[in-house]
């Protein structure tokens, strides 16, 4: 009799204990499609969901949302080639940038560290603004693609009144025997200060020209072409009338051939604007 009574009492105690345990340790149901990064996120899953209020205005896409992949697709490169056929007959466009993106991270690089030098893209125009004429390095932007023999660049540019700008290609280590540079230097509206120039190691050789003014606030094309034996040709054309142009050619020999060049825009003072940039192959 005592054994039966003890068994009944034990059964009652076990039933009460199980009921109490189930109330406290009720399992949490988690959506298997929800990723849990840590155990601490279990607490968040048990709380009631919070409704996100509807935005009061449309969220604008970021630059990465609207930027096409670079370089441009084959179709767009072909259409670009058709547009410049009258400027550079027979040239093939291998890289192109119309600066539609608000950032220029792809294909461009700048050592800009001076807050007085501002490099920006607005309304599909690359702008380099240098307020400190003593900090030349900070006002440089480079294209990261190589330009080799039988290649070249075409750029549509303008500068603002009172500016000093250079557009060129270079290779080698600056101010050492390996350095080479070749391009156009424009200094305000002073015709005597507009020149072709070339760097060879530590030595600069300018060649001023007076017959073709490069005016402020006016769009021009600059074309730089490399041959396969050190021949270099440069041409500046007025956008509104390509027949108005000036051309310069030199055969510089084997020391200027078989090198990897980069396009460079430099603004010691003032403002340079670039609307379009092409990298070309001459076939």
ZIUR-V392943 format. One record per backbone hydrogen bond with DSSP energy under -0.5 kcal/mol. NH is the residue of the N-H (numbers start at 0). CO is the residue of the C=O. If there is no record, write none. Layout:
((NH/CO) (NH/CO))
//
This chain:
((4/0) (5/1) (6/2) (7/3) (8/4) (9/5) (10/6) (11/7) (12/8) (13/9) (14/10) (15/11) (16/12) (17/13) (18/14) (19/15) (20/16) (21/17) (22/18) (23/19) (24/20) (29/27) (33/30) (36/34) (40/37) (41/38) (42/39) (44/40) (45/41) (46/42) (46/43) (50/48) (64/61) (65/61) (66/62) (76/72) (77/73) (78/74) (79/75) (80/76) (81/77) (82/78) (83/79) (84/80) (84/81) (86/83) (87/83) (90/87) (91/280) (93/91) (93/278) (94/278) (96/276) (106/104) (107/103) (108/141) (114/112) (116/113) (117/115) (117/128) (119/117) (119/126) (121/124) (124/121) (125/273) (126/119) (127/271) (128/117) (128/126) (129/127) (129/269) (130/115) (130/128) (132/130) (134/131) (135/133) (138/135) (139/136) (140/264) (141/108) (142/262) (143/106) (146/260) (147/145) (149/225) (150/147) (151/279) (152/223) (153/277) (154/221) (155/275) (156/154) (156/219) (157/272) (159/270) (162/159) (163/268) (164/185) (165/265) (166/183) (167/263) (168/181) (169/261) (170/179) (174/200) (175/172) (178/175) (179/170) (180/198) (181/168) (182/196) (183/166) (184/194) (185/164) (187/162) (187/185) (189/186) (190/188) (192/189) (193/190) (194/184) (194/192) (195/206) (196/182) (197/204) (198/180) (199/202) (200/178) (201/199) (202/199) (204/197) (205/203) (206/195) (208/193) (214/212) (216/158) (217/214) (219/156) (220/236) (221/154) (222/234) (223/152) (224/232) (225/150) (226/230) (231/249) (232/224) (233/247) (234/222) (235/245) (236/220) (237/240) (237/243) (238/218) (240/237) (243/240) (244/242) (245/235) (247/233) (249/231) (251/229) (251/249) (255/252) (256/253) (260/146) (260/258) (261/169) (263/167) (264/140) (265/165) (266/138) (267/163) (268/163) (269/129) (271/127) (272/157) (273/125) (274/155) (275/155) (276/96) (277/153) (278/94) (279/151) (280/91) (281/149) (282/89) (282/280))
//
